[in-house]
Amino acid sequence: MPAYQCAYCGVVADATDDHIPAKTFFGGALDAPLRSVKACAACNQGASLDDEYLRDTILMRSEERRV
């Protein structure tokens, strides 16, 4: 993996693509490519956990309104 500057913390290291918006919001049903930024593994993992939390919170809130 080539080294890039992380878009979040600025460290130069091996980087992964952090998709914006996160793929988790689409449940695998999206065929179009998403925009992405280069992120170090630590920042990308942290962002992934935040994305999952936000997705789950939105889904729970929508279920509460249906009941």
ChimeraX attribute file (.defattr): number of C-alpha atoms within 10 A of each C-alpha:
attribute: neighborCount
match mode: 1-to-1
recipient: residues
	/A:1	7
	/A:2	8
	/A:3	13
	/A:4	16
	/A:5	16
	/A:6	23
	/A:7	16
	/A:8	13
	/A:9	11
	/A:10	11
	/A:11	14
	/A:12	14
	/A:13	16
	/A:14	15
	/A:15	22
	/A:16	21
	/A:17	14
	/A:18	23
	/A:19	18
	/A:20	10
	/A:21	12
	/A:22	18
	/A:23	17
	/A:24	15
	/A:25	14
	/A:26	11
	/A:27	8
	/A:28	8
	/A:29	9
	/A:30	10
	/A:31	7
	/A:32	6
	/A:33	8
	/A:34	12
	/A:35	11
	/A:36	13
	/A:37	15
	/A:38	20
	/A:39	26
	/A:40	23
	/A:41	16
	/A:42	13
	/A:43	17
	/A:44	21
	/A:45	14
	/A:46	10
	/A:47	17
	/A:48	17
	/A:49	11
	/A:50	13
	/A:51	17
	/A:52	15
	/A:53	12
	/A:54	14
	/A:55	15
	/A:56	14
	/A:57	12
	/A:58	12
	/A:59	11
	/A:60	11
	/A:61	10
	/A:62	11
	/A:63	10
	/A:64	9
	/A:65	7
	/A:66	6
	/A:67	5
